[in-house]
Amino acid sequence: MKRASVALRTIESYEWIAVKYLRPRLGDRKLASVRTMDLDALYAELHASGLSARTVRICHTVVRQSLEQARRWG
């Protein structure tokens, strides 16, 4: 859905973040089972692994926007 409203490079960055950091940690989870505590733990794990605060923030952006789109779609 974001393809229509953001630059191609941004989409590529979001996809890379999803493949590299999010899918390996959340990909096997049912959406309804993901809780705030899980996301907090994910962000702490990413930060502890050496990722910059900016990269962790981008991970959060991708998760937040994905969850918001899922909510819209029901």
mmCIF file of the N, C-alpha and C atoms, coordinates in Angstrom:
data_MODEL
# 
_entry.id   MODEL 
# 
loop_
_atom_site.group_PDB 
_atom_site.id 
_atom_site.type_symbol 
_atom_site.label_atom_id 
_atom_site.label_alt_id 
_atom_site.label_comp_id 
_atom_site.label_asym_id 
_atom_site.label_entity_id 
_atom_site.label_seq_id 
_atom_site.pdbx_PDB_ins_code 
_atom_site.Cartn_x 
_atom_site.Cartn_y 
_atom_site.Cartn_z 
_atom_site.occupancy 
_atom_site.B_iso_or_equiv 
_atom_site.pdbx_formal_charge 
_atom_site.auth_seq_id 
_atom_site.auth_comp_id 
_atom_site.auth_asym_id 
_atom_site.auth_atom_id 
_atom_site.pdbx_PDB_model_num 
ATOM 1   N N  . MET A 1 1  ? 0.807  -1.195  0.000  1.00 0.00 ? 1  MET A N  1 
ATOM 2   C CA . MET A 1 1  ? 0.000  0.000   0.000  1.00 0.00 ? 1  MET A CA 1 
ATOM 3   C C  . MET A 1 1  ? 0.852  1.262   0.000  1.00 0.00 ? 1  MET A C  1 
ATOM 4   N N  . LYS A 1 2  ? 2.054  1.191   0.572  1.00 0.00 ? 2  LYS A N  1 
ATOM 5   C CA . LYS A 1 2  ? 2.904  2.373   0.660  1.00 0.00 ? 2  LYS A CA 1 
ATOM 6   C C  . LYS A 1 2  ? 3.531  2.742   -0.679 1.00 0.00 ? 2  LYS A C  1 
ATOM 7   N N  . ARG A 1 3  ? 3.567  1.807   -1.597 1.00 0.00 ? 3  ARG A N  1 
ATOM 8   C CA . ARG A 1 3  ? 4.223  2.059   -2.886 1.00 0.00 ? 3  ARG A CA 1 
ATOM 9   C C  . ARG A 1 3  ? 3.691  3.307   -3.587 1.00 0.00 ? 3  ARG A C  1 
ATOM 10  N N  . ALA A 1 4  ? 2.416  3.596   -3.417 1.00 0.00 ? 4  ALA A N  1 
ATOM 11  C CA . ALA A 1 4  ? 1.808  4.735   -4.100 1.00 0.00 ? 4  ALA A CA 1 
ATOM 12  C C  . ALA A 1 4  ? 2.163  6.066   -3.458 1.00 0.00 ? 4  ALA A C  1 
ATOM 13  N N  . SER A 1 5  ? 2.661  6.044   -2.217 1.00 0.00 ? 5  SER A N  1 
ATOM 14  C CA . SER A 1 5  ? 2.848  7.310   -1.510 1.00 0.00 ? 5  SER A CA 1 
ATOM 15  C C  . SER A 1 5  ? 4.274  7.619   -1.065 1.00 0.00 ? 5  SER A C  1 
ATOM 16  N N  . VAL A 1 6  ? 5.210  6.683   -1.278 1.00 0.00 ? 6  VAL A N  1 
ATOM 17  C CA . VAL A 1 6  ? 6.598  6.944   -0.869 1.00 0.00 ? 6  VAL A CA 1 
ATOM 18  C C  . VAL A 1 6  ? 7.559  6.603   -2.002 1.00 0.00 ? 6  VAL A C  1 
ATOM 19  N N  . ALA A 1 7  ? 8.777  7.060   -1.861 1.00 0.00 ? 7  ALA A N  1 
ATOM 20  C CA . ALA A 1 7  ? 9.799  6.840   -2.878 1.00 0.00 ? 7  ALA A CA 1 
ATOM 21  C C  . ALA A 1 7  ? 10.183 5.363   -2.972 1.00 0.00 ? 7  ALA A C  1 
ATOM 22  N N  . LEU A 1 8  ? 10.641 4.960   -4.130 1.00 0.00 ? 8  LEU A N  1 
ATOM 23  C CA . LEU A 1 8  ? 11.058 3.581   -4.362 1.00 0.00 ? 8  LEU A CA 1 
ATOM 24  C C  . LEU A 1 8  ? 12.142 3.159   -3.374 1.00 0.00 ? 8  LEU A C  1 
ATOM 25  N N  . ARG A 1 9  ? 13.090 4.033   -3.112 1.00 0.00 ? 9  ARG A N  1 
ATOM 26  C CA . ARG A 1 9  ? 14.179 3.706   -2.179 1.00 0.00 ? 9  ARG A CA 1 
ATOM 27  C C  . ARG A 1 9  ? 13.633 3.426   -0.774 1.00 0.00 ? 9  ARG A C  1 
ATOM 28  N N  . THR A 1 10 ? 12.607 4.144   -0.377 1.00 0.00 ? 10 THR A N  1 
ATOM 29  C CA . THR A 1 10 ? 11.987 3.920   0.929  1.00 0.00 ? 10 THR A CA 1 
ATOM 30  C C  . THR A 1 10 ? 11.342 2.542   0.973  1.00 0.00 ? 10 THR A C  1 
ATOM 31  N N  . ILE A 1 11 ? 10.647 2.180   -0.079 1.00 0.00 ? 11 ILE A N  1 
ATOM 32  C CA . ILE A 1 11 ? 10.029 0.848   -0.155 1.00 0.00 ? 11 ILE A CA 1 
ATOM 33  C C  . ILE A 1 11 ? 11.099 -0.230  -0.076 1.00 0.00 ? 11 ILE A C  1 
ATOM 34  N N  . GLU A 1 12 ? 12.182 -0.053  -0.808 1.00 0.00 ? 12 GLU A N  1 
ATOM 35  C CA . GLU A 1 12 ? 13.276 -1.026  -0.769 1.00 0.00 ? 12 GLU A CA 1 
ATOM 36  C C  . GLU A 1 12 ? 13.850 -1.141  0.636  1.00 0.00 ? 12 GLU A C  1 
ATOM 37  N N  . SER A 1 13 ? 13.981 -0.025  1.320  1.00 0.00 ? 13 SER A N  1 
ATOM 38  C CA . SER A 1 13 ? 14.487 -0.024  2.688  1.00 0.00 ? 13 SER A CA 1 
ATOM 39  C C  . SER A 1 13 ? 13.527 -0.766  3.621  1.00 0.00 ? 13 SER A C  1 
ATOM 40  N N  . TYR A 1 14 ? 12.231 -0.497  3.505  1.00 0.00 ? 14 TYR A N  1 
ATOM 41  C CA . TYR A 1 14 ? 11.236 -1.178  4.335  1.00 0.00 ? 14 TYR A CA 1 
ATOM 42  C C  . TYR A 1 14 ? 11.246 -2.681  4.078  1.00 0.00 ? 14 TYR A C  1 
ATOM 43  N N  . GLU A 1 15 ? 11.348 -3.074  2.820  1.00 0.00 ? 15 GLU A N  1 
ATOM 44  C CA . GLU A 1 15 ? 11.375 -4.502  2.491  1.00 0.00 ? 15 GLU A CA 1 
ATOM 45  C C  . GLU A 1 15 ? 12.620 -5.168  3.061  1.00 0.00 ? 15 GLU A C  1 
ATOM 46  N N  . TRP A 1 16 ? 13.759 -4.487  2.978  1.00 0.00 ? 16 TRP A N  1 
ATOM 47  C CA . TRP A 1 16 ? 15.010 -5.040  3.507  1.00 0.00 ? 16 TRP A CA 1 
ATOM 48  C C  . TRP A 1 16 ? 14.912 -5.210  5.021  1.00 0.00 ? 16 TRP A C  1 
ATOM 49  N N  . ILE A 1 17 ? 14.369 -4.217  5.699  1.00 0.00 ? 17 ILE A N  1 
ATOM 50  C CA . ILE A 1 17 ? 14.174 -4.293  7.156  1.00 0.00 ? 17 ILE A CA 1 
ATOM 51  C C  . ILE A 1 17 ? 13.285 -5.481  7.497  1.00 0.00 ? 17 ILE A C  1 
ATOM 52  N N  . ALA A 1 18 ? 12.197 -5.648  6.755  1.00 0.00 ? 18 ALA A N  1 
ATOM 53  C CA . ALA A 1 18 ? 11.265 -6.749  7.023  1.00 0.00 ? 18 ALA A CA 1 
ATOM 54  C C  . ALA A 1 18 ? 11.945 -8.101  6.848  1.00 0.00 ? 18 ALA A C  1 
ATOM 55  N N  . VAL A 1 19 ? 12.693 -8.255  5.769  1.00 0.00 ? 19 VAL A N  1 
ATOM 56  C CA . VAL A 1 19 ? 13.354 -9.535  5.481  1.00 0.00 ? 19 VAL A CA 1 
ATOM 57  C C  . VAL A 1 19 ? 14.487 -9.809  6.458  1.00 0.00 ? 19 VAL A C  1 
ATOM 58  N N  . LYS A 1 20 ? 15.288 -8.808  6.732  1.00 0.00 ? 20 LYS A N  1 
ATOM 59  C CA . LYS A 1 20 ? 16.492 -8.985  7.547  1.00 0.00 ? 20 LYS A CA 1 
ATOM 60  C C  . LYS A 1 20 ? 16.204 -9.111  9.039  1.00 0.00 ? 20 LYS A C  1 
ATOM 61  N N  . TYR A 1 21 ? 15.284 -8.306  9.564  1.00 0.00 ? 21 TYR A N  1 
ATOM 62  C CA . TYR A 1 21 ? 15.106 -8.225  11.010 1.00 0.00 ? 21 TYR A CA 1 
ATOM 63  C C  . TYR A 1 21 ? 13.748 -8.675  11.526 1.00 0.00 ? 21 TYR A C  1 
ATOM 64  N N  . LEU A 1 22 ? 12.690 -8.441  10.780 1.00 0.00 ? 22 LEU A N  1 
ATOM 65  C CA . LEU A 1 22 ? 11.359 -8.694  11.330 1.00 0.00 ? 22 LEU A CA 1 
ATOM 66  C C  . LEU A 1 22 ? 10.835 -10.094 11.039 1.00 0.00 ? 22 LEU A C  1 
ATOM 67  N N  . ARG A 1 23 ? 10.890 -10.518 9.797  1.00 0.00 ? 23 ARG A N  1 
ATOM 68  C CA . ARG A 1 23 ? 10.366 -11.860 9.471  1.00 0.00 ? 23 ARG A CA 1 
ATOM 69  C C  . ARG A 1 23 ? 11.065 -12.976 10.236 1.00 0.00 ? 23 ARG A C  1 
ATOM 70  N N  . PRO A 1 24 ? 12.399 -12.931 10.398 1.00 0.00 ? 24 PRO A N  1 
ATOM 71  C CA . PRO A 1 24 ? 13.031 -14.016 11.162 1.00 0.00 ? 24 PRO A CA 1 
ATOM 72  C C  . PRO A 1 24 ? 12.551 -14.087 12.613 1.00 0.00 ? 24 PRO A C  1 
ATOM 73  N N  . ARG A 1 25 ? 12.118 -12.978 13.171 1.00 0.00 ? 25 ARG A N  1 
ATOM 74  C CA . ARG A 1 25 ? 11.711 -12.946 14.578 1.00 0.00 ? 25 ARG A CA 1 
ATOM 75  C C  . ARG A 1 25 ? 10.204 -13.012 14.777 1.00 0.00 ? 25 ARG A C  1 
ATOM 76  N N  . LEU A 1 26 ? 9.440  -12.552 13.796 1.00 0.00 ? 26 LEU A N  1 
ATOM 77  C CA . LEU A 1 26 ? 7.985  -12.518 13.945 1.00 0.00 ? 26 LEU A CA 1 
ATOM 78  C C  . LEU A 1 26 ? 7.241  -13.309 12.876 1.00 0.00 ? 26 LEU A C  1 
ATOM 79  N N  . GLY A 1 27 ? 7.916  -13.752 11.859 1.00 0.00 ? 27 GLY A N  1 
ATOM 80  C CA . GLY A 1 27 ? 7.278  -14.339 10.691 1.00 0.00 ? 27 GLY A CA 1 
ATOM 81  C C  . GLY A 1 27 ? 6.421  -15.559 10.942 1.00 0.00 ? 27 GLY A C  1 
ATOM 82  N N  . ASP A 1 28 ? 6.736  -16.326 11.973 1.00 0.00 ? 28 ASP A N  1 
ATOM 83  C CA . ASP A 1 28 ? 5.963  -17.541 12.234 1.00 0.00 ? 28 ASP A CA 1 
ATOM 84  C C  . ASP A 1 28 ? 4.829  -17.296 13.230 1.00 0.00 ? 28 ASP A C  1 
ATOM 85  N N  . ARG A 1 29 ? 4.666  -16.066 13.687 1.00 0.00 ? 29 ARG A N  1 
ATOM 86  C CA . ARG A 1 29 ? 3.643  -15.730 14.674 1.00 0.00 ? 29 ARG A CA 1 
ATOM 87  C C  . ARG A 1 29 ? 2.332  -15.352 13.991 1.00 0.00 ? 29 ARG A C  1 
ATOM 88  N N  . LYS A 1 30 ? 1.228  -15.746 14.586 1.00 0.00 ? 30 LYS A N  1 
ATOM 89  C CA . LYS A 1 30 ? -0.075 -15.267 14.137 1.00 0.00 ? 30 LYS A CA 1 
ATOM 90  C C  . LYS A 1 30 ? -0.202 -13.815 14.583 1.00 0.00 ? 30 LYS A C  1 
ATOM 91  N N  . LEU A 1 31 ? -0.756 -13.008 13.714 1.00 0.00 ? 31 LEU A N  1 
ATOM 92  C CA . LEU A 1 31 ? -0.869 -11.584 13.999 1.00 0.00 ? 31 LEU A CA 1 
ATOM 93  C C  . LEU A 1 31 ? -1.570 -11.318 15.325 1.00 0.00 ? 31 LEU A C  1 
ATOM 94  N N  . ALA A 1 32 ? -2.624 -12.047 15.590 1.00 0.00 ? 32 ALA A N  1 
ATOM 95  C CA . ALA A 1 32 ? -3.392 -11.840 16.818 1.00 0.00 ? 32 ALA A CA 1 
ATOM 96  C C  . ALA A 1 32 ? -2.593 -12.184 18.071 1.00 0.00 ? 32 ALA A C  1 
ATOM 97  N N  . SER A 1 33 ? -1.504 -12.936 17.925 1.00 0.00 ? 33 SER A N  1 
ATOM 98  C CA . SER A 1 33 ? -0.723 -13.327 19.099 1.00 0.00 ? 33 SER A CA 1 
ATOM 99  C C  . SER A 1 33 ? 0.390  -12.342 19.433 1.00 0.00 ? 33 SER A C  1 
ATOM 100 N N  . VAL A 1 34 ? 0.633  -11.377 18.577 1.00 0.00 ? 34 VAL A N  1 
ATOM 101 C CA . VAL A 1 34 ? 1.702  -10.405 18.822 1.00 0.00 ? 34 VAL A CA 1 
ATOM 102 C C  . VAL A 1 34 ? 1.190  -9.354  19.810 1.00 0.00 ? 34 VAL A C  1 
ATOM 103 N N  . ARG A 1 35 ? 1.921  -9.221  20.910 1.00 0.00 ? 35 ARG A N  1 
ATOM 104 C CA . ARG A 1 35 ? 1.543  -8.285  21.974 1.00 0.00 ? 35 ARG A CA 1 
ATOM 105 C C  . ARG A 1 35 ? 2.576  -7.161  22.081 1.00 0.00 ? 35 ARG A C  1 
ATOM 106 N N  . THR A 1 36 ? 2.199  -6.113  22.767 1.00 0.00 ? 36 THR A N  1 
ATOM 107 C CA . THR A 1 36 ? 3.092  -4.980  22.978 1.00 0.00 ? 36 THR A CA 1 
ATOM 108 C C  . THR A 1 36 ? 4.396  -5.426  23.626 1.00 0.00 ? 36 THR A C  1 
ATOM 109 N N  . MET A 1 37 ? 4.303  -6.316  24.586 1.00 0.00 ? 37 MET A N  1 
ATOM 110 C CA . MET A 1 37 ? 5.510  -6.820  25.257 1.00 0.00 ? 37 MET A CA 1 
ATOM 111 C C  . MET A 1 37 ? 6.429  -7.532  24.278 1.00 0.00 ? 37 MET A C  1 
ATOM 112 N N  . ASP A 1 38 ? 5.856  -8.245  23.325 1.00 0.00 ? 38 ASP A N  1 
ATOM 113 C CA . ASP A 1 38 ? 6.657  -8.934  22.314 1.00 0.00 ? 38 ASP A CA 1 
ATOM 114 C C  . ASP A 1 38 ? 7.431  -7.927  21.469 1.00 0.00 ? 38 ASP A C  1 
ATOM 115 N N  . LEU A 1 39 ? 6.766  -6.857  21.106 1.00 0.00 ? 39 LEU A N  1 
ATOM 116 C CA . LEU A 1 39 ? 7.415  -5.832  20.294 1.00 0.00 ? 39 LEU A CA 1 
ATOM 117 C C  . LEU A 1 39 ? 8.487  -5.108  21.093 1.00 0.00 ? 39 LEU A C  1 
ATOM 118 N N  . ASP A 1 40 ? 8.212  -4.813  22.362 1.00 0.00 ? 40 ASP A N  1 
ATOM 119 C CA . ASP A 1 40 ? 9.225  -4.193  23.214 1.00 0.00 ? 40 ASP A CA 1 
ATOM 120 C C  . ASP A 1 40 ? 10.458 -5.086  23.323 1.00 0.00 ? 40 ASP A C  1 
ATOM 121 N N  . ALA A 1 41 ? 10.239 -6.379  23.499 1.00 0.00 ? 41 ALA A N  1 
ATOM 122 C CA . ALA A 1 41 ? 11.347 -7.328  23.581 1.00 0.00 ? 41 ALA A CA 1 
ATOM 123 C C  . ALA A 1 41 ? 12.106 -7.387  22.249 1.00 0.00 ? 41 ALA A C  1 
ATOM 124 N N  . LEU A 1 42 ? 11.382 -7.354  21.146 1.00 0.00 ? 42 LEU A N  1 
ATOM 125 C CA . LEU A 1 42 ? 12.012 -7.361  19.828 1.00 0.00 ? 42 LEU A CA 1 
ATOM 126 C C  . LEU A 1 42 ? 12.917 -6.150  19.664 1.00 0.00 ? 42 LEU A C  1 
ATOM 127 N N  . TYR A 1 43 ? 12.403 -4.961  19.994 1.00 0.00 ? 43 TYR A N  1 
ATOM 128 C CA . TYR A 1 43 ? 13.197 -3.744  19.830 1.00 0.00 ? 43 TYR A CA 1 
ATOM 129 C C  . TYR A 1 43 ? 14.411 -3.764  20.747 1.00 0.00 ? 43 TYR A C  1 
ATOM 130 N N  . ALA A 1 44 ? 14.261 -4.264  21.967 1.00 0.00 ? 44 ALA A N  1 
ATOM 131 C CA . ALA A 1 44 ? 15.397 -4.375  22.889 1.00 0.00 ? 44 ALA A CA 1 
ATOM 132 C C  . ALA A 1 44 ? 16.439 -5.343  22.343 1.00 0.00 ? 44 ALA A C  1 
ATOM 133 N N  . GLU A 1 45 ? 15.972 -6.464  21.784 1.00 0.00 ? 45 GLU A N  1 
ATOM 134 C CA . GLU A 1 45 ? 16.883 -7.450  21.198 1.00 0.00 ? 45 GLU A CA 1 
ATOM 135 C C  . GLU A 1 45 ? 17.645 -6.857  20.012 1.00 0.00 ? 45 GLU A C  1 
ATOM 136 N N  . LEU A 1 46 ? 16.953 -6.142  19.163 1.00 0.00 ? 46 LEU A N  1 
ATOM 137 C CA . LEU A 1 46 ? 17.603 -5.526  18.008 1.00 0.00 ? 46 LEU A CA 1 
ATOM 138 C C  . LEU A 1 46 ? 18.645 -4.501  18.451 1.00 0.00 ? 46 LEU A C  1 
ATOM 139 N N  . HIS A 1 47 ? 18.299 -3.699  19.441 1.00 0.00 ? 47 HIS A N  1 
ATOM 140 C CA . HIS A 1 47 ? 19.233 -2.693  19.948 1.00 0.00 ? 47 HIS A CA 1 
ATOM 141 C C  . HIS A 1 47 ? 20.446 -3.372  20.596 1.00 0.00 ? 47 HIS A C  1 
ATOM 142 N N  . ALA A 1 48 ? 20.199 -4.419  21.386 1.00 0.00 ? 48 ALA A N  1 
ATOM 143 C CA . ALA A 1 48 ? 21.287 -5.137  22.052 1.00 0.00 ? 48 ALA A CA 1 
ATOM 144 C C  . ALA A 1 48 ? 22.199 -5.845  21.057 1.00 0.00 ? 48 ALA A C  1 
ATOM 145 N N  . SER A 1 49 ? 21.676 -6.165  19.887 1.00 0.00 ? 49 SER A N  1 
ATOM 146 C CA . SER A 1 49 ? 22.498 -6.843  18.876 1.00 0.00 ? 49 SER A CA 1 
ATOM 147 C C  . SER A 1 49 ? 23.429 -5.875  18.148 1.00 0.00 ? 49 SER A C  1 
ATOM 148 N N  . GLY A 1 50 ? 23.318 -4.597  18.491 1.00 0.00 ? 50 GLY A N  1 
ATOM 149 C CA . GLY A 1 50 ? 24.221 -3.623  17.908 1.00 0.00 ? 50 GLY A CA 1 
ATOM 150 C C  . GLY A 1 50 ? 23.601 -2.698  16.886 1.00 0.00 ? 50 GLY A C  1 
ATOM 151 N N  . LEU A 1 51 ? 22.318 -2.850  16.618 1.00 0.00 ? 51 LEU A N  1 
ATOM 152 C CA . LEU A 1 51 ? 21.674 -1.954  15.662 1.00 0.00 ? 51 LEU A CA 1 
ATOM 153 C C  . LEU A 1 51 ? 21.569 -0.550  16.243 1.00 0.00 ? 51 LEU A C  1 
ATOM 154 N N  . SER A 1 52 ? 21.640 0.415   15.382 1.00 0.00 ? 52 SER A N  1 
ATOM 155 C CA . SER A 1 52 ? 21.508 1.799   15.828 1.00 0.00 ? 52 SER A CA 1 
ATOM 156 C C  . SER A 1 52 ? 20.065 2.077   16.231 1.00 0.00 ? 52 SER A C  1 
ATOM 157 N N  . ALA A 1 53 ? 19.899 3.136   17.015 1.00 0.00 ? 53 ALA A N  1 
ATOM 158 C CA . ALA A 1 53 ? 18.558 3.544   17.413 1.00 0.00 ? 53 ALA A CA 1 
ATOM 159 C C  . ALA A 1 53 ? 17.719 3.884   16.183 1.00 0.00 ? 53 ALA A C  1 
ATOM 160 N N  . ARG A 1 54 ? 18.346 4.458   15.167 1.00 0.00 ? 54 ARG A N  1 
ATOM 161 C CA . ARG A 1 54 ? 17.623 4.815   13.941 1.00 0.00 ? 54 ARG A CA 1 
ATOM 162 C C  . ARG A 1 54 ? 17.077 3.570   13.239 1.00 0.00 ? 54 ARG A C  1 
ATOM 163 N N  . THR A 1 55 ? 17.891 2.522   13.149 1.00 0.00 ? 55 THR A N  1 
ATOM 164 C CA . THR A 1 55 ? 17.453 1.292   12.486 1.00 0.00 ? 55 THR A CA 1 
ATOM 165 C C  . THR A 1 55 ? 16.324 0.634   13.276 1.00 0.00 ? 55 THR A C  1 
ATOM 166 N N  . VAL A 1 56 ? 16.442 0.617   14.591 1.00 0.00 ? 56 VAL A N  1 
ATOM 167 C CA . VAL A 1 56 ? 15.375 0.050   15.429 1.00 0.00 ? 56 VAL A CA 1 
ATOM 168 C C  . VAL A 1 56 ? 14.092 0.859   15.250 1.00 0.00 ? 56 VAL A C  1 
ATOM 169 N N  . ARG A 1 57 ? 14.227 2.179   15.143 1.00 0.00 ? 57 ARG A N  1 
ATOM 170 C CA . ARG A 1 57 ? 13.062 3.039   14.923 1.00 0.00 ? 57 ARG A CA 1 
ATOM 171 C C  . ARG A 1 57 ? 12.410 2.742   13.571 1.00 0.00 ? 57 ARG A C  1 
ATOM 172 N N  . ILE A 1 58 ? 13.222 2.469   12.549 1.00 0.00 ? 58 ILE A N  1 
ATOM 173 C CA . ILE A 1 58 ? 12.675 2.106   11.240 1.00 0.00 ? 58 ILE A CA 1 
ATOM 174 C C  . ILE A 1 58 ? 11.953 0.754   11.333 1.00 0.00 ? 58 ILE A C  1 
ATOM 175 N N  . CYS A 1 59 ? 12.512 -0.168  12.088 1.00 0.00 ? 59 CYS A N  1 
ATOM 176 C CA . CYS A 1 59 ? 11.831 -1.452  12.314 1.00 0.00 ? 59 CYS A CA 1 
ATOM 177 C C  . CYS A 1 59 ? 10.466 -1.198  12.944 1.00 0.00 ? 59 CYS A C  1 
ATOM 178 N N  . HIS A 1 60 ? 10.421 -0.324  13.932 1.00 0.00 ? 60 HIS A N  1 
ATOM 179 C CA . HIS A 1 60 ? 9.154  0.004   14.579 1.00 0.00 ? 60 HIS A CA 1 
ATOM 180 C C  . HIS A 1 60 ? 8.170  0.619   13.577 1.00 0.00 ? 60 HIS A C  1 
ATOM 181 N N  . THR A 1 61 ? 8.667  1.485   12.718 1.00 0.00 ? 61 THR A N  1 
ATOM 182 C CA . THR A 1 61 ? 7.812  2.113   11.708 1.00 0.00 ? 61 THR A CA 1 
ATOM 183 C C  . THR A 1 61 ? 7.194  1.063   10.796 1.00 0.00 ? 61 THR A C  1 
ATOM 184 N N  . VAL A 1 62 ? 8.008  0.118   10.358 1.00 0.00 ? 62 VAL A N  1 
ATOM 185 C CA . VAL A 1 62 ? 7.510  -0.940  9.471  1.00 0.00 ? 62 VAL A CA 1 
ATOM 186 C C  . VAL A 1 62 ? 6.457  -1.784  10.193 1.00 0.00 ? 62 VAL A C  1 
ATOM 187 N N  . VAL A 1 63 ? 6.714  -2.156  11.429 1.00 0.00 ? 63 VAL A N  1 
ATOM 188 C CA . VAL A 1 63 ? 5.753  -2.950  12.200 1.00 0.00 ? 63 VAL A CA 1 
ATOM 189 C C  . VAL A 1 63 ? 4.460  -2.165  12.409 1.00 0.00 ? 63 VAL A C  1 
ATOM 190 N N  . ARG A 1 64 ? 4.581  -0.915  12.843 1.00 0.00 ? 64 ARG A N  1 
ATOM 191 C CA . ARG A 1 64 ? 3.407  -0.094  13.122 1.00 0.00 ? 64 ARG A CA 1 
ATOM 192 C C  . ARG A 1 64 ? 2.548  0.087   11.875 1.00 0.00 ? 64 ARG A C  1 
ATOM 193 N N  . GLN A 1 65 ? 3.183  0.411   10.763 1.00 0.00 ? 65 GLN A N  1 
ATOM 194 C CA . GLN A 1 65 ? 2.420  0.619   9.537  1.00 0.00 ? 65 GLN A CA 1 
ATOM 195 C C  . GLN A 1 65 ? 1.789  -0.681  9.042  1.00 0.00 ? 65 GLN A C  1 
ATOM 196 N N  . SER A 1 66 ? 2.490  -1.779  9.218  1.00 0.00 ? 66 SER A N  1 
ATOM 197 C CA . SER A 1 66 ? 1.946  -3.081  8.811  1.00 0.00 ? 66 SER A CA 1 
ATOM 198 C C  . SER A 1 66 ? 0.736  -3.463  9.657  1.00 0.00 ? 66 SER A C  1 
ATOM 199 N N  . LEU A 1 67 ? 0.848  -3.259  10.957 1.00 0.00 ? 67 LEU A N  1 
ATOM 200 C CA . LEU A 1 67 ? -0.272 -3.574  11.838 1.00 0.00 ? 67 LEU A CA 1 
ATOM 201 C C  . LEU A 1 67 ? -1.465 -2.663  11.561 1.00 0.00 ? 67 LEU A C  1 
ATOM 202 N N  . GLU A 1 68 ? -1.193 -1.408  11.290 1.00 0.00 ? 68 GLU A N  1 
ATOM 203 C CA . GLU A 1 68 ? -2.286 -0.484  10.971 1.00 0.00 ? 68 GLU A CA 1 
ATOM 204 C C  . GLU A 1 68 ? -2.997 -0.894  9.686  1.00 0.00 ? 68 GLU A C  1 
ATOM 205 N N  . GLN A 1 69 ? -2.236 -1.313  8.683  1.00 0.00 ? 69 GLN A N  1 
ATOM 206 C CA . GLN A 1 69 ? -2.854 -1.766  7.424  1.00 0.00 ? 69 GLN A CA 1 
ATOM 207 C C  . GLN A 1 69 ? -3.658 -3.039  7.648  1.00 0.00 ? 69 GLN A C  1 
ATOM 208 N N  . ALA A 1 70 ? -3.124 -3.950  8.450  1.00 0.00 ? 70 ALA A N  1 
ATOM 209 C CA . ALA A 1 70 ? -3.850 -5.185  8.766  1.00 0.00 ? 70 ALA A CA 1 
ATOM 210 C C  . ALA A 1 70 ? -5.167 -4.859  9.473  1.00 0.00 ? 70 ALA A C  1 
ATOM 211 N N  . ARG A 1 71 ? -5.134 -3.877  10.370 1.00 0.00 ? 71 ARG A N  1 
ATOM 212 C CA . ARG A 1 71 ? -6.366 -3.469  11.060 1.00 0.00 ? 71 ARG A CA 1 
ATOM 213 C C  . ARG A 1 71 ? -7.390 -2.935  10.065 1.00 0.00 ? 71 ARG A C  1 
ATOM 214 N N  . ARG A 1 72 ? -6.941 -2.125  9.117  1.00 0.00 ? 72 ARG A N  1 
ATOM 215 C CA . ARG A 1 72 ? -7.852 -1.573  8.108  1.00 0.00 ? 72 ARG A CA 1 
ATOM 216 C C  . ARG A 1 72 ? -8.485 -2.689  7.262  1.00 0.00 ? 72 ARG A C  1 
ATOM 217 N N  . TRP A 1 73 ? -7.682 -3.693  6.951  1.00 0.00 ? 73 TRP A N  1 
ATOM 218 C CA . TRP A 1 73 ? -8.175 -4.788  6.131  1.00 0.00 ? 73 TRP A CA 1 
ATOM 219 C C  . TRP A 1 73 ? -9.033 -5.783  6.927  1.00 0.00 ? 73 TRP A C  1 
ATOM 220 N N  . GLY A 1 74 ? -8.995 -5.653  8.228  1.00 0.00 ? 74 GLY A N  1 
ATOM 221 C CA . GLY A 1 74 ? -9.800 -6.527  9.084  1.00 0.00 ? 74 GLY A CA 1 
ATOM 222 C C  . GLY A 1 74 ? -9.132 -7.841  9.328  1.00 0.00 ? 74 GLY A C  1 
# 
